[in-house]
């Protein structure tokens, strides 16, 4: 099975009716996977913080927002 992150980062080019697929850099795939994992971890941390302490932590939310923006930027920049 093809990795969905690798497939999402792959570039498809059409040249004279032929479609060629350029594989992404393995380091880029690794960074995106790490970023997604950290986003999930920070989201879980925020959920635990809300459930146990009953308050919102803006620093954790800022980390989640920053990682989400970075990952989105990587996907948009890779396709351009």
Residue frames as a rotation matrix with the C-alpha (Angstrom) as fourth column:
UNK 1
0.578 0.816 0.000 0.00
0.816 -0.578 0.000 0.00
0.000 0.000 -1.000 0.00
UNK 2
-0.220 -0.626 0.748 1.27
0.576 -0.702 -0.418 3.45
0.787 0.339 0.515 -0.88
UNK 3
-0.556 -0.080 -0.827 1.79
0.786 -0.374 -0.492 5.84
-0.270 -0.924 0.271 2.00
UNK 4
0.452 0.838 0.306 -1.01
0.891 -0.439 -0.114 8.48
0.039 0.325 -0.945 1.90
UNK 5
0.610 -0.303 -0.732 1.33
0.086 -0.893 0.442 11.29
-0.787 -0.332 -0.519 2.96
UNK 6
-0.523 -0.843 0.125 3.84
0.161 0.046 0.986 10.38
-0.837 0.536 0.112 0.26
UNK 7
-0.342 0.483 0.806 1.03
0.939 0.218 0.267 10.18
-0.047 0.848 -0.528 -2.29
UNK 8
0.713 0.652 -0.257 -0.32
0.656 -0.750 -0.085 13.59
-0.248 -0.108 -0.963 -1.20
UNK 9
0.386 -0.656 -0.648 3.12
-0.150 -0.738 0.658 15.20
-0.910 -0.157 -0.384 -1.57
UNK 10
-0.343 -0.526 0.778 3.88
0.660 0.454 0.598 13.60
-0.668 0.719 0.191 -4.96
UNK 11
-0.232 0.197 -0.953 3.82
-0.525 -0.850 -0.048 15.88
-0.819 0.489 0.300 -7.99
UNK 12
0.098 0.315 0.944 1.98
0.683 0.669 -0.294 14.85
-0.724 0.674 -0.150 -11.11
UNK 13
-0.315 -0.250 -0.916 3.02
-0.452 -0.809 0.376 16.41
-0.835 0.532 0.142 -14.41
UNK 14
0.559 0.526 0.641 1.38
0.403 0.503 -0.765 15.97
-0.724 0.686 0.069 -17.79
UNK 15
-0.245 -0.690 -0.681 3.68
-0.532 -0.491 0.690 16.15
-0.811 0.531 -0.246 -20.79
UNK 16
-0.584 0.080 -0.807 2.24
-0.794 0.147 0.589 15.37
0.165 0.986 -0.022 -24.23
UNK 17
0.324 0.872 -0.368 -0.52
-0.698 0.482 0.529 13.24
0.638 0.085 0.765 -22.77
UNK 18
0.051 -0.374 -0.926 1.78
0.413 0.852 -0.322 11.24
0.909 -0.366 0.198 -20.50
UNK 19
0.807 0.244 0.538 1.47
-0.389 -0.466 0.795 11.57
0.445 -0.850 -0.281 -16.74
UNK 20
-0.116 -0.878 -0.464 4.70
0.279 0.420 -0.864 11.41
0.953 -0.230 0.196 -14.79
UNK 21
0.919 0.394 -0.019 4.77
0.089 -0.160 0.983 11.23
0.385 -0.905 -0.182 -11.00
UNK 22
-0.117 -0.959 0.258 7.69
-0.190 -0.233 -0.954 12.74
0.975 -0.160 -0.155 -9.11
UNK 23
0.376 0.187 -0.907 8.23
0.742 0.526 0.416 11.19
0.555 -0.830 0.059 -5.70
UNK 24
0.842 -0.060 0.535 8.75
-0.293 -0.885 0.362 13.64
0.452 -0.462 -0.763 -2.81
UNK 25
-0.233 -0.966 0.116 11.97
-0.510 0.020 -0.860 13.88
0.828 -0.259 -0.498 -0.87
UNK 26
0.079 0.264 -0.961 12.00
0.532 0.805 0.265 11.22
0.843 -0.532 -0.077 1.91
UNK 27
-0.815 -0.405 -0.414 13.15
0.565 -0.401 -0.721 13.86
0.126 -0.822 0.556 4.41
UNK 28
-0.750 0.616 0.241 10.11
-0.558 -0.785 0.270 16.00
0.356 0.068 0.932 3.59
UNK 29
0.111 0.801 -0.589 7.81
-0.164 0.599 0.784 13.01
0.980 0.010 0.198 4.14
UNK 30
-0.235 -0.291 -0.928 9.47
0.796 0.490 -0.355 12.33
0.558 -0.822 0.117 7.49
UNK 31
-0.990 -0.142 -0.003 9.12
0.123 -0.845 -0.520 15.97
0.071 -0.515 0.854 8.61
UNK 32
-0.404 0.911 0.084 5.43
-0.665 -0.355 0.657 16.03
0.628 0.209 0.749 7.67
UNK 33
0.174 0.435 -0.884 4.80
0.271 0.842 0.467 12.77
0.947 -0.320 0.029 9.54
UNK 34
-0.597 -0.474 -0.647 6.59
0.754 -0.055 -0.655 14.16
0.275 -0.879 0.390 12.59
UNK 35
-0.938 0.261 0.227 4.57
-0.286 -0.954 -0.085 17.38
0.195 -0.145 0.970 12.42
UNK 36
-0.051 0.969 -0.242 1.28
-0.464 0.191 0.865 15.48
0.885 0.157 0.439 12.19
UNK 37
0.038 0.001 -0.999 2.24
0.653 0.757 0.025 13.30
0.757 -0.653 0.028 15.16
UNK 38
-0.861 -0.396 -0.319 3.17
0.500 -0.545 -0.673 16.33
0.093 -0.739 0.667 17.23
UNK 39
-0.658 0.700 0.277 -0.13
-0.558 -0.700 0.445 18.02
0.506 0.138 0.851 16.33
UNK 40
0.235 0.742 -0.628 -2.03
-0.025 0.650 0.759 14.96
0.972 -0.162 0.172 17.54
UNK 41
-0.255 -0.412 -0.875 0.05
0.839 0.355 -0.412 14.85
0.481 -0.839 0.255 20.74
UNK 42
-0.991 -0.116 0.068 -0.50
0.076 -0.898 -0.432 18.55
0.111 -0.423 0.899 21.47
UNK 43
-0.294 0.953 0.073 -4.23
-0.563 -0.235 0.792 18.17
0.772 0.192 0.606 20.81
UNK 44
0.256 0.335 -0.906 -4.38
0.436 0.797 0.418 15.31
0.863 -0.502 0.058 23.30
UNK 45
-0.643 -0.565 -0.517 -2.42
0.728 -0.241 -0.642 17.36
0.238 -0.789 0.567 25.79
UNK 46
-0.849 0.395 0.352 -4.87
-0.386 -0.917 0.097 20.24
0.361 -0.053 0.931 25.42
UNK 47
0.100 0.929 -0.357 -7.80
-0.283 0.370 0.885 17.86
0.954 0.012 0.300 25.90
UNK 48
0.020 -0.179 -0.984 -6.25
0.803 0.590 -0.091 16.43
0.596 -0.788 0.156 29.08
UNK 49
-0.918 -0.394 -0.038 -5.55
0.350 -0.763 -0.543 19.97
0.185 -0.512 0.839 30.32
UNK 50
-0.507 0.805 0.309 -9.18
-0.599 -0.587 0.545 20.97
0.620 0.091 0.779 29.78
UNK 51
0.296 0.694 -0.657 -10.58
-0.001 0.687 0.726 17.81
0.955 -0.214 0.204 31.37
UNK 52
-0.028 -0.382 -0.924 -8.33
0.879 0.430 -0.204 17.78
0.475 -0.818 0.324 34.44
UNK 53
-0.789 -0.408 -0.460 -7.87
0.590 -0.714 -0.378 21.47
-0.174 -0.569 0.803 35.16
UNK 54
0.192 0.981 -0.024 -11.04
0.905 -0.187 -0.382 22.82
-0.379 0.051 -0.924 33.57
UNK 55
0.452 -0.076 -0.889 -9.23
-0.121 -0.992 0.023 25.68
-0.884 0.097 -0.457 31.84
UNK 56
0.946 -0.105 0.308 -7.95
0.318 0.096 -0.943 26.59
0.069 0.990 0.124 28.40
UNK 57
0.216 -0.938 -0.272 -4.19
0.378 -0.177 0.909 26.83
-0.900 -0.299 0.316 27.81
UNK 58
0.890 0.198 -0.412 -3.42
-0.234 -0.576 -0.783 29.34
-0.392 0.793 -0.466 25.08
UNK 59
-0.043 -0.979 -0.198 0.24
-0.859 -0.065 0.507 28.25
-0.509 0.192 -0.839 24.76
UNK 60
-0.507 -0.067 0.859 -0.73
0.153 0.974 0.166 24.70
-0.848 0.216 -0.484 23.79
UNK 61
0.565 0.779 0.271 -3.30
0.466 -0.031 -0.884 26.06
-0.681 0.626 -0.380 21.35
UNK 62
0.618 -0.425 -0.662 -0.65
-0.653 -0.746 -0.132 28.31
-0.437 0.514 -0.738 19.83
UNK 63
-0.506 -0.816 0.279 1.60
-0.540 0.552 0.635 25.28
-0.672 0.170 -0.720 19.32
UNK 64
-0.147 0.552 0.820 -1.25
0.538 0.741 -0.402 23.37
-0.830 0.382 -0.407 17.66
UNK 65
0.824 0.499 -0.267 -2.03
0.103 -0.596 -0.796 26.34
-0.556 0.629 -0.543 15.40
UNK 66
0.230 -0.835 -0.501 1.62
-0.819 -0.444 0.363 26.79
-0.525 0.327 -0.786 14.46
UNK 67
-0.639 -0.465 0.613 2.11
-0.149 0.856 0.494 23.14
-0.754 0.225 -0.617 13.56
UNK 68
0.193 0.801 0.567 -1.13
0.609 0.356 -0.709 23.03
-0.770 0.482 -0.419 11.58
UNK 69
0.820 0.084 -0.566 -0.14
-0.275 -0.809 -0.519 26.13
-0.501 0.582 -0.641 9.63
UNK 70
-0.172 -0.970 -0.169 3.32
-0.779 0.029 0.626 24.75
-0.603 0.239 -0.761 8.93
UNK 71
-0.544 0.016 0.839 1.99
0.254 0.956 0.147 21.42
-0.799 0.293 -0.524 7.67
UNK 72
0.576 0.801 0.166 -0.61
0.474 -0.162 -0.866 23.17
-0.666 0.577 -0.472 5.50
UNK 73
0.593 -0.433 -0.678 2.10
-0.619 -0.784 -0.040 25.41
-0.514 0.444 -0.734 4.08
UNK 74
-0.519 -0.791 0.323 4.25
-0.418 0.565 0.711 22.40
-0.745 0.235 -0.624 3.22
UNK 75
-0.174 0.528 0.831 1.38
0.630 0.708 -0.318 20.77
-0.757 0.469 -0.456 1.32
UNK 76
0.836 0.513 -0.197 0.52
0.214 -0.635 -0.743 23.96
-0.506 0.578 -0.640 -0.58
UNK 77
0.358 -0.785 -0.505 4.16
-0.743 -0.567 0.354 24.77
-0.565 0.249 -0.787 -1.31
UNK 78
-0.503 -0.547 0.669 4.96
-0.100 0.806 0.584 21.27
-0.859 0.227 -0.460 -2.52
UNK 79
0.182 0.678 0.712 2.11
0.713 0.408 -0.571 21.32
-0.677 0.611 -0.409 -5.05
UNK 80
0.782 0.155 -0.603 3.15
-0.154 -0.890 -0.429 24.66
-0.604 0.429 -0.672 -6.56
